[in-house]
Amino acid sequence: MHLAVTLTTAGLLGLLYFILSIRVVQVRGKLKVNLGDGGDDMLLSRIRAHANFAEYVPMLLILMALIELSVEPSLWLWALGATIVVARIAHAVGMARGGGNPFRVIGTMGTWIPLVIASVWAIAVGHGS
């Protein structure tokens, strides 16, 4: 298997992670803050959007890859990957807007629900082997 679903999802998420990284660096440069957030709410928000991505996306991609290696790729796996990409974009937009807002909620739920689905799916596939 070539892991087409996981590779496509990872590629798109990699580009998003790069954008999130650049957004942190832009504010760091503007504020001349090398470490931490310098007490700036915008920088803190960008750092947390970047960190939150790094906290969730690797596990999601690992689960997707293991599922894809264990079963034939399906429309369900493509849907899972697409949901994760859209959710992570929504989360980044939500974090940029500050406070509680629909984008952040969609991003969070669109990350958590696929995480639970992929985890249960991986258990089911592993148990069925």
C-alpha positions, 0 to 999 in steps of 0.5 A: 500500500502506498498510504495515499490517504495519509500522505495526502492528508499529511502533505496538506497538514504540513503546509498548514503547519508551515503557515502557522510557524510563519505566523509565529515568526512574523509576530516574534520579529515585529515584537522582537520577542525571541522566547515566550510570548512577551506578554503579547496576546496575539503572539500567545494566540499564535504560539498556542495555535501552532502548539495545539496543532503539534499536540494533536496532528501527529497522533491523528496521522499515526492512527490514519497510517496504521489504519491505512496499512491494515485495511484497504483505503476507503471513502471513510478514511478520505473523509476522516483526513478531509475533516481533520484538514478542514478542522485544523484550518478552522481552529487556526482561524478561530485562534486568530479571532480570539476568545470563544468563536464558532471557528475554534469550536468547529476546529476543536470538535473536528479534531476530537471527533476524528481522534475518537473515531480513528482510535476506535477504528484502530482498536477494531482493526487491531482486534480483528487481526 
